[in-house]
Amino acid sequence: MTKAAALSLLAVTLVASSACARDTAQPASREFELGELRVQATVPAGWEALDQGAQKRFRKGESEIVLQNLGKADWDKALKELSDDIRRDLKSRREISVDGNDAVDIETWNRLDHTWPQRLLFVRIGEDVLALHTPRLADEATAAAFETIRDSLHFRASVRR
């Protein structure tokens, strides 16, 4: 085999293996502690999960989704705190159940031109409210990741006291 043929074969092998590696990235389940709660969530493929104590941050490039315990909060007050209600309108609000708990799934957008969507989910667990939200633009990839995390949420009490 000539040197050129060997280099060509090596290049083809590297390209094929890197393409396969990208396609095989699988979502991973992680468990986080938020106050007295343990929260299990799926980390979407290609995203990283950062445990920042009071906040759990899912990131992929410039996109991010935050999971946090707001404590004894009211959904409407929490919405005003996490979304700029002066510049944003409510696009949709659905009451749903997440892991057997009452929740509200909200989408907002820019009041002037109906762009720049933001996603928010509030889940009441006992007296606490957990929030899953996109602090920045929720493009299609971020919205899909948000739904993956939302649909995978599972809650249980912490073993620590």
KEZA-590933 format. One record per residue (C-alpha): x, y, z. Coordinates in nm, 4 decimals. Example, Ala and Ser with C-alpha at 12.3 -4.5 7.8 and 13.67 -1.06 7.14 Angstrom:
! residues 2
<tise><X>1.2300</X><Y>-0.4500</Y><Z>0.7800</Z></tise>
<tise><X>1.3670</X><Y>-0.1060</Y><Z>0.7140</Z></tise>
This chain:
! residues 161
<tise><X>0.0000</X><Y>0.0000</Y><Z>0.0000</Z></tise>
<tise><X>0.1359</X><Y>0.3401</Y><Z>-0.0914</Z></tise>
<tise><X>0.1724</X><Y>0.6239</Y><Z>0.1530</Z></tise>
<tise><X>-0.1004</X><Y>0.8231</Y><Z>-0.0282</Z></tise>
<tise><X>-0.3424</X><Y>0.5289</Y><Z>-0.0160</Z></tise>
<tise><X>-0.2747</X><Y>0.4765</Y><Z>0.3543</Z></tise>
<tise><X>-0.3377</X><Y>0.8456</Y><Z>0.4284</Z></tise>
<tise><X>-0.6604</X><Y>0.8381</Y><Z>0.2254</Z></tise>
<tise><X>-0.7784</X><Y>0.5294</Y><Z>0.4142</Z></tise>
<tise><X>-0.6927</X><Y>0.6939</Y><Z>0.7468</Z></tise>
<tise><X>-0.8811</X><Y>1.0122</Y><Z>0.6493</Z></tise>
<tise><X>-1.1912</X><Y>0.8155</Y><Z>0.5454</Z></tise>
<tise><X>-1.1821</X><Y>0.6184</Y><Z>0.8722</Z></tise>
<tise><X>-1.1544</X><Y>0.9348</Y><Z>1.0830</Z></tise>
<tise><X>-1.4412</X><Y>1.1071</Y><Z>0.9011</Z></tise>
<tise><X>-1.6641</X><Y>0.8002</Y><Z>0.9290</Z></tise>
<tise><X>-1.5896</X><Y>0.7478</Y><Z>1.2983</Z></tise>
<tise><X>-1.6521</X><Y>1.1136</Y><Z>1.3862</Z></tise>
<tise><X>-1.9837</X><Y>1.1073</Y><Z>1.1967</Z></tise>
<tise><X>-2.0875</X><Y>0.7947</Y><Z>1.3849</Z></tise>
<tise><X>-1.9873</X><Y>0.9463</Y><Z>1.7170</Z></tise>
<tise><X>-2.2137</X><Y>1.2486</Y><Z>1.6585</Z></tise>
<tise><X>-2.5115</X><Y>1.0286</Y><Z>1.5723</Z></tise>
<tise><X>-2.4732</X><Y>0.8023</Y><Z>1.8762</Z></tise>
<tise><X>-2.4924</X><Y>1.0760</Y><Z>2.1419</Z></tise>
<tise><X>-2.7686</X><Y>0.9574</Y><Z>2.3718</Z></tise>
<tise><X>-2.9658</X><Y>1.1533</Y><Z>2.6318</Z></tise>
<tise><X>-2.8507</X><Y>1.0816</Y><Z>2.9864</Z></tise>
<tise><X>-3.0577</X><Y>1.0744</Y><Z>3.3027</Z></tise>
<tise><X>-2.9224</X><Y>1.2792</Y><Z>3.5956</Z></tise>
<tise><X>-3.0379</X><Y>1.3352</Y><Z>3.9496</Z></tise>
<tise><X>-3.0158</X><Y>1.6795</Y><Z>4.1113</Z></tise>
<tise><X>-3.0834</X><Y>1.8057</Y><Z>4.4612</Z></tise>
<tise><X>-3.2962</X><Y>2.1196</Y><Z>4.4905</Z></tise>
<tise><X>-3.3579</X><Y>2.2008</Y><Z>4.8535</Z></tise>
<tise><X>-3.5464</X><Y>1.9109</Y><Z>5.0068</Z></tise>
<tise><X>-3.6221</X><Y>1.7569</Y><Z>4.6691</Z></tise>
<tise><X>-3.4355</X><Y>1.5204</Y><Z>4.4458</Z></tise>
<tise><X>-3.5163</X><Y>1.5801</Y><Z>4.0817</Z></tise>
<tise><X>-3.4411</X><Y>1.3307</Y><Z>3.8086</Z></tise>
<tise><X>-3.4221</X><Y>1.4704</Y><Z>3.4548</Z></tise>
<tise><X>-3.2974</X><Y>1.3669</Y><Z>3.1147</Z></tise>
<tise><X>-3.0100</X><Y>1.5725</Y><Z>2.9789</Z></tise>
<tise><X>-3.0800</X><Y>1.6039</Y><Z>2.6044</Z></tise>
<tise><X>-2.8190</X><Y>1.4647</Y><Z>2.3665</Z></tise>
<tise><X>-2.5484</X><Y>1.7217</Y><Z>2.2983</Z></tise>
<tise><X>-2.6374</X><Y>1.9301</Y><Z>2.6053</Z></tise>
<tise><X>-2.4381</X><Y>1.9532</Y><Z>2.9278</Z></tise>
<tise><X>-2.5836</X><Y>1.9741</Y><Z>3.2779</Z></tise>
<tise><X>-2.4209</X><Y>2.2056</Y><Z>3.5300</Z></tise>
<tise><X>-2.5039</X><Y>2.1797</Y><Z>3.8996</Z></tise>
<tise><X>-2.4740</X><Y>2.5328</Y><Z>4.0368</Z></tise>
<tise><X>-2.6275</X><Y>2.4656</Y><Z>4.3754</Z></tise>
<tise><X>-2.9595</X><Y>2.6507</Y><Z>4.3793</Z></tise>
<tise><X>-2.9787</X><Y>2.6369</Y><Z>3.9987</Z></tise>
<tise><X>-2.9255</X><Y>2.3508</Y><Z>3.7593</Z></tise>
<tise><X>-2.8286</X><Y>2.4741</Y><Z>3.4146</Z></tise>
<tise><X>-2.8564</X><Y>2.2805</Y><Z>3.0890</Z></tise>
<tise><X>-2.6372</X><Y>2.4309</Y><Z>2.8164</Z></tise>
<tise><X>-2.5507</X><Y>2.3802</Y><Z>2.4548</Z></tise>
<tise><X>-2.3446</X><Y>2.6619</Y><Z>2.3076</Z></tise>
<tise><X>-2.5300</X><Y>2.9866</Y><Z>2.3771</Z></tise>
<tise><X>-2.8599</X><Y>2.8096</Y><Z>2.4505</Z></tise>
<tise><X>-2.9555</X><Y>2.7385</Y><Z>2.8097</Z></tise>
<tise><X>-3.2383</X><Y>2.6075</Y><Z>3.0223</Z></tise>
<tise><X>-3.2519</X><Y>2.6587</Y><Z>3.3989</Z></tise>
<tise><X>-3.4133</X><Y>2.4395</Y><Z>3.6656</Z></tise>
<tise><X>-3.4553</X><Y>2.5936</Y><Z>4.0104</Z></tise>
<tise><X>-3.6607</X><Y>2.5684</Y><Z>4.3282</Z></tise>
<tise><X>-3.8460</X><Y>2.8965</Y><Z>4.3894</Z></tise>
<tise><X>-3.9657</X><Y>2.7863</Y><Z>4.7327</Z></tise>
<tise><X>-4.3089</X><Y>2.8997</Y><Z>4.8460</Z></tise>
<tise><X>-4.3904</X><Y>3.1053</Y><Z>4.5389</Z></tise>
<tise><X>-4.7011</X><Y>3.1980</Y><Z>4.3469</Z></tise>
<tise><X>-4.6984</X><Y>3.1055</Y><Z>3.9750</Z></tise>
<tise><X>-4.8034</X><Y>3.4506</Y><Z>3.8578</Z></tise>
<tise><X>-4.5395</X><Y>3.6260</Y><Z>4.0718</Z></tise>
<tise><X>-4.2784</X><Y>3.3767</Y><Z>3.9553</Z></tise>
<tise><X>-4.3731</X><Y>3.4461</Y><Z>3.5927</Z></tise>
<tise><X>-4.3174</X><Y>3.8197</Y><Z>3.6470</Z></tise>
<tise><X>-3.9791</X><Y>3.7540</Y><Z>3.8099</Z></tise>
<tise><X>-3.8520</X><Y>3.5227</Y><Z>3.5358</Z></tise>
<tise><X>-3.9996</X><Y>3.7014</Y><Z>3.2334</Z></tise>
<tise><X>-3.9901</X><Y>4.0679</Y><Z>3.1348</Z></tise>
<tise><X>-4.3673</X><Y>4.1275</Y><Z>3.1474</Z></tise>
<tise><X>-4.3318</X><Y>4.4849</Y><Z>3.0162</Z></tise>
<tise><X>-4.1971</X><Y>4.3610</Y><Z>2.6817</Z></tise>
<tise><X>-4.3582</X><Y>4.0189</Y><Z>2.6656</Z></tise>
<tise><X>-4.7070</X><Y>3.8830</Y><Z>2.5993</Z></tise>
<tise><X>-4.8452</X><Y>3.5477</Y><Z>2.6966</Z></tise>
<tise><X>-4.8586</X><Y>3.3253</Y><Z>2.3881</Z></tise>
<tise><X>-4.9938</X><Y>3.0136</Y><Z>2.5592</Z></tise>
<tise><X>-5.0646</X><Y>2.8820</Y><Z>2.9074</Z></tise>
<tise><X>-5.1553</X><Y>2.5167</Y><Z>2.9666</Z></tise>
<tise><X>-5.2282</X><Y>2.3504</Y><Z>3.2972</Z></tise>
<tise><X>-5.0714</X><Y>2.0053</Y><Z>3.2936</Z></tise>
<tise><X>-4.9520</X><Y>1.7336</Y><Z>3.5283</Z></tise>
<tise><X>-4.5815</X><Y>1.6601</Y><Z>3.5682</Z></tise>
<tise><X>-4.5008</X><Y>1.3372</Y><Z>3.7525</Z></tise>
<tise><X>-4.8431</X><Y>1.3567</Y><Z>3.9223</Z></tise>
<tise><X>-4.7989</X><Y>1.7219</Y><Z>4.0313</Z></tise>
<tise><X>-4.9966</X><Y>2.0269</Y><Z>3.9193</Z></tise>
<tise><X>-4.8011</X><Y>2.2357</Y><Z>3.6713</Z></tise>
<tise><X>-4.8423</X><Y>2.5200</Y><Z>3.4267</Z></tise>
<tise><X>-4.6548</X><Y>2.5291</Y><Z>3.0943</Z></tise>
<tise><X>-4.6175</X><Y>2.8840</Y><Z>2.9589</Z></tise>
<tise><X>-4.4830</X><Y>3.0305</Y><Z>2.6382</Z></tise>
<tise><X>-4.4290</X><Y>3.4045</Y><Z>2.5977</Z></tise>
<tise><X>-4.3121</X><Y>3.6180</Y><Z>2.3066</Z></tise>
<tise><X>-4.2167</X><Y>3.9752</Y><Z>2.2262</Z></tise>
<tise><X>-4.5144</X><Y>4.2069</Y><Z>2.2583</Z></tise>
<tise><X>-4.4295</X><Y>4.4137</Y><Z>1.9484</Z></tise>
<tise><X>-4.3578</X><Y>4.1559</Y><Z>1.6806</Z></tise>
<tise><X>-4.4380</X><Y>3.8158</Y><Z>1.8365</Z></tise>
<tise><X>-4.0793</X><Y>3.6932</Y><Z>1.8059</Z></tise>
<tise><X>-3.8245</X><Y>3.5849</Y><Z>2.0644</Z></tise>
<tise><X>-4.0165</X><Y>3.3025</Y><Z>2.2362</Z></tise>
<tise><X>-3.9460</X><Y>3.2060</Y><Z>2.5958</Z></tise>
<tise><X>-4.0606</X><Y>2.8846</Y><Z>2.7687</Z></tise>
<tise><X>-4.1477</X><Y>2.8493</Y><Z>3.1377</Z></tise>
<tise><X>-4.2778</X><Y>2.5580</Y><Z>3.3401</Z></tise>
<tise><X>-4.3881</X><Y>2.5845</Y><Z>3.7029</Z></tise>
<tise><X>-4.4495</X><Y>2.2669</Y><Z>3.9031</Z></tise>
<tise><X>-4.6018</X><Y>2.2712</Y><Z>4.2516</Z></tise>
<tise><X>-4.4519</X><Y>2.0036</Y><Z>4.4758</Z></tise>
<tise><X>-4.5964</X><Y>2.0297</Y><Z>4.8238</Z></tise>
<tise><X>-4.5445</X><Y>2.3927</Y><Z>4.9222</Z></tise>
<tise><X>-4.2552</X><Y>2.4502</Y><Z>4.6798</Z></tise>
<tise><X>-4.2643</X><Y>2.5640</Y><Z>4.3193</Z></tise>
<tise><X>-3.9999</X><Y>2.4353</Y><Z>4.0799</Z></tise>
<tise><X>-3.9323</X><Y>2.6387</Y><Z>3.7670</Z></tise>
<tise><X>-3.7875</X><Y>2.5165</Y><Z>3.4395</Z></tise>
<tise><X>-3.7280</X><Y>2.8099</Y><Z>3.2071</Z></tise>
<tise><X>-3.5353</X><Y>2.9456</Y><Z>2.9119</Z></tise>
<tise><X>-3.3725</X><Y>3.2723</Y><Z>3.0210</Z></tise>
<tise><X>-3.2928</X><Y>3.3588</Y><Z>2.6594</Z></tise>
<tise><X>-3.4419</X><Y>3.2894</Y><Z>2.3182</Z></tise>
<tise><X>-3.6091</X><Y>2.9492</Y><Z>2.2911</Z></tise>
<tise><X>-3.5250</X><Y>2.8583</Y><Z>1.9324</Z></tise>
<tise><X>-3.6458</X><Y>2.5254</Y><Z>1.7887</Z></tise>
<tise><X>-3.3536</X><Y>2.3239</Y><Z>1.9310</Z></tise>
<tise><X>-3.3910</X><Y>2.4822</Y><Z>2.2756</Z></tise>
<tise><X>-3.7685</X><Y>2.4283</Y><Z>2.2740</Z></tise>
<tise><X>-3.7151</X><Y>2.0603</Y><Z>2.1846</Z></tise>
<tise><X>-3.4609</X><Y>2.0233</Y><Z>2.4673</Z></tise>
<tise><X>-3.7007</X><Y>2.2011</Y><Z>2.7059</Z></tise>
<tise><X>-3.9732</X><Y>1.9502</Y><Z>2.6199</Z></tise>
<tise><X>-3.7325</X><Y>1.6564</Y><Z>2.6651</Z></tise>
<tise><X>-3.6411</X><Y>1.7796</Y><Z>3.0131</Z></tise>
<tise><X>-4.0037</X><Y>1.8665</Y><Z>3.1019</Z></tise>
<tise><X>-4.1310</X><Y>1.5243</Y><Z>2.9952</Z></tise>
<tise><X>-3.8590</X><Y>1.3433</Y><Z>3.1931</Z></tise>
<tise><X>-3.8968</X><Y>1.5212</Y><Z>3.5283</Z></tise>
<tise><X>-3.9410</X><Y>1.2928</Y><Z>3.8258</Z></tise>
<tise><X>-3.9476</X><Y>1.4123</Y><Z>4.1872</Z></tise>
<tise><X>-3.8851</X><Y>1.2536</Y><Z>4.5233</Z></tise>
<tise><X>-3.8043</X><Y>1.3777</Y><Z>4.8719</Z></tise>
<tise><X>-3.4380</X><Y>1.4092</Y><Z>4.9634</Z></tise>
<tise><X>-3.2919</X><Y>1.1593</Y><Z>5.2065</Z></tise>
<tise><X>-3.0977</X><Y>1.4412</Y><Z>5.3756</Z></tise>
<tise><X>-3.2674</X><Y>1.6401</Y><Z>5.6499</Z></tise>
